Each structure stands twice: as structure tokens, then as C-alpha cells.
Amino acid sequence: MTGKLATMLNISLLLVFVALAGPVCKAVAQEIEAKNYGGIAYMSGGIGLDEREQMERMGEGYNLKLIFAVQQGNFVADVQVTITDGSGKTLLTVVSDGPWLYAKLPAGAYTIAATHLGQTISKPAKVGASGRSQVSFVWAR
């Protein structure tokens, strides 16, 4: 009887844990929302497979996709991103909420500066009126 009581107690504790953890897990998963900075539409996120799939569905009209990672292959978030046009005008400056950032830019040539843990990487990007350009930023740890 003691073994059955211990098993029932363990099951009860497990059910309480699952009931309490459920709302916490749901709070972590967030809806991706399109944002605007000075007339430039963008969205960022991609933490976890669900968010990346959602961004791929929503990202059809975006002509630039940025990806942020470290050399070991892990994605990173909280990347400061600045996109400037050919004349040096800043079109977008944001902190990415995840390892992916999509933007809708006018066709043209841009410089993208991405800063993670104090290290900045700058890369050129050409964006067309159709299709999507992709630029990856990879930092040494």
C-alpha cells in the first residue's frame, strides 16, 4: 500500500507541475508582429521552430532577410541592426528580437551593420524590387 500511495503522490505532484508550467510555456511563445520604423516595415524573432515557421509564412512580401548566429552554429538574438542606404542615410535601426529579421526596403544597395556583444559586422546588401536577398552574420564566440 505504501508503494501505491507514493506513486499516487508522485503523479499528483507531476499533474500540479504540468498545470503550473503550462501558462509559463505559453507566455514564452509570442506572436510575431510586423513593425514600422520611419516607413520601413520589418519583423524580427525566430526563437524556436514555431516562430521561424510563422515568420516564413508572414515574410513573403519582405525583400530582405537577416540571420544572426555564432560560429558554433547557435542562433543569437538581441542584435543591434542598422541599415543605411548608399548616401549614408539610416533607414532602420532596431534590436532584433530573435535570430531572424525581415525588412521591406526600396530596391537598392545598402550597408547593414549588426552588433552582438560589442562586436560589429558590416556587410553590403543589394535588394531588388522582387525576390528576397538574404544576409547572414556569424560571430566568433
C-alpha positions as CSV (number, residue, x, y, z in Angstrom):
1,M,0.0,0.0,0.0
2,T,2.9,2.4,0.7
3,G,4.2,1.9,-2.8
4,K,0.8,2.8,-4.3
5,L,0.5,5.8,-2.1
6,A,3.9,7.1,-3.2
7,T,3.1,6.5,-6.8
8,M,-0.2,8.4,-6.5
9,L,1.6,11.2,-4.7
10,N,4.2,11.4,-7.5
11,I,1.5,11.5,-10.1
12,S,-0.4,14.2,-8.2
13,L,2.8,16.3,-8.0
14,L,3.5,15.8,-11.7
15,L,0.0,17.0,-12.6
16,V,0.4,20.1,-10.4
17,F,3.7,20.9,-12.0
18,V,2.3,20.5,-15.5
19,A,-0.7,22.7,-14.6
20,L,1.6,25.4,-13.3
21,A,4.1,25.2,-16.2
22,G,1.5,25.4,-19.0
23,P,0.8,29.1,-18.7
24,V,4.6,29.8,-18.3
25,C,5.4,27.9,-21.5
26,K,2.6,29.7,-23.4
27,A,3.9,33.1,-22.2
28,V,7.3,32.4,-23.7
29,A,5.9,31.7,-27.2
30,Q,5.0,35.1,-28.7
31,E,3.2,36.1,-31.8
32,I,5.4,37.8,-34.4
33,E,4.1,41.2,-35.3
34,A,5.0,43.5,-38.2
35,K,6.5,46.8,-37.0
36,N,7.4,50.0,-38.7
37,Y,10.4,52.3,-38.4
38,G,10.4,55.5,-40.4
39,G,8.2,54.0,-43.1
40,I,10.3,50.7,-43.3
41,A,8.2,47.6,-42.4
42,Y,10.1,44.9,-40.5
43,M,9.7,42.0,-38.2
44,S,12.1,40.0,-36.0
45,G,12.1,36.9,-34.0
46,G,12.6,33.2,-34.9
47,I,13.2,31.8,-31.4
48,G,12.1,28.2,-31.8
49,L,10.7,26.3,-34.8
50,D,7.1,27.7,-34.4
51,E,8.3,31.3,-34.6
52,R,10.5,30.6,-37.6
53,E,7.7,28.9,-39.4
54,Q,5.4,31.8,-38.6
55,M,8.0,34.2,-39.9
56,E,8.4,32.3,-43.2
57,R,4.6,32.4,-43.7
58,M,4.5,36.2,-42.9
59,G,7.7,37.0,-44.7
60,E,6.5,36.6,-48.3
61,G,6.4,40.4,-49.0
62,Y,9.7,41.2,-47.4
63,N,12.7,41.5,-49.7
64,L,15.5,41.3,-47.1
65,K,16.1,38.5,-44.6
66,L,18.9,38.7,-42.0
67,I,20.2,35.8,-40.0
68,F,22.3,36.0,-36.8
69,A,24.4,33.2,-35.3
70,V,27.7,32.3,-33.7
71,Q,30.4,30.1,-35.3
72,Q,29.4,27.2,-33.2
73,G,26.0,27.2,-35.0
74,N,23.8,28.7,-32.3
75,F,21.4,31.4,-33.3
76,V,21.6,34.7,-31.4
77,A,19.1,37.4,-30.5
78,D,19.3,41.0,-29.2
79,V,21.4,42.1,-32.2
80,Q,21.6,45.8,-32.8
81,V,20.9,46.3,-36.5
82,T,21.4,49.5,-38.6
83,I,20.6,49.6,-42.3
84,T,21.9,52.6,-44.3
85,D,21.4,53.5,-47.9
86,G,24.0,54.4,-50.5
87,S,24.0,58.1,-49.3
88,G,24.6,57.1,-45.7
89,K,21.0,57.8,-44.6
90,T,19.9,55.4,-41.8
91,L,16.7,53.7,-42.8
92,L,16.3,51.2,-40.0
93,T,17.9,50.9,-36.6
94,V,16.4,48.2,-34.3
95,V,17.3,45.5,-31.8
96,S,16.3,42.1,-33.2
97,D,14.0,40.0,-31.0
98,G,15.5,36.8,-32.4
99,P,17.9,35.4,-34.9
100,W,15.9,36.4,-37.9
101,L,15.0,39.9,-39.1
102,Y,12.9,40.6,-42.2
103,A,12.6,44.1,-43.8
104,K,10.8,45.7,-46.7
105,L,13.2,48.1,-48.4
106,P,13.1,50.0,-51.7
107,A,15.2,48.4,-54.4
108,G,18.8,49.5,-54.0
109,A,22.2,48.9,-52.3
110,Y,22.6,49.1,-48.6
111,T,25.1,48.6,-45.8
112,I,24.0,46.6,-42.8
113,A,25.8,46.8,-39.5
114,A,24.9,44.2,-36.9
115,T,26.3,44.3,-33.4
116,H,26.3,41.4,-30.9
117,L,28.1,41.5,-27.6
118,G,30.0,44.6,-28.6
119,Q,31.3,43.2,-31.9
120,T,30.1,44.9,-35.1
121,I,30.0,43.2,-38.5
122,S,29.1,45.3,-41.6
123,K,28.1,43.8,-44.9
124,P,26.7,45.2,-48.2
125,A,23.3,44.1,-49.5
126,K,21.6,44.5,-52.8
127,V,17.8,44.4,-52.6
128,G,15.6,44.0,-55.6
129,A,12.0,45.1,-56.3
130,S,11.1,41.4,-56.2
131,G,12.5,38.3,-54.6
132,R,14.4,38.2,-51.4
133,S,18.0,38.9,-50.5
134,Q,19.5,37.0,-47.5
135,V,22.5,38.1,-45.5
136,S,24.0,36.0,-42.6
137,F,26.0,37.4,-39.8
138,V,28.2,35.0,-37.8
139,W,30.2,36.0,-34.8
140,A,33.2,34.2,-33.2
141,R,32.3,33.4,-29.6
